[in-house]
Amino acid sequence: MNDITAIANMEEVKTLPRNLEKDDWLNCIAEGIDELSVTERLIISLFYYESLTIKEISLVLEMPESEVSKIHYDKTLELLNR
């Protein structure tokens, strides 16, 4: 992760609800995952439920790592902020 990405990630984390426990945010993700496209759903599922890294997911889906990372980050925030 480069410095710009790290800074952007730190700024966006401020938008997450602070009172969510890990089980709660996994439930938020699970509840909203059906609303995502197939690719978005795969990325979220592989990351949170199969414990693959972003790099591993990019290899499996044959997508650039930066695109997988962006989709993962954007969709996770979207699901948690619903």
Helices and strands as residue ranges (DSSP letters): H 3-13, H 22-32, G 33-35, H 38-48, H 54-61, H 65-80
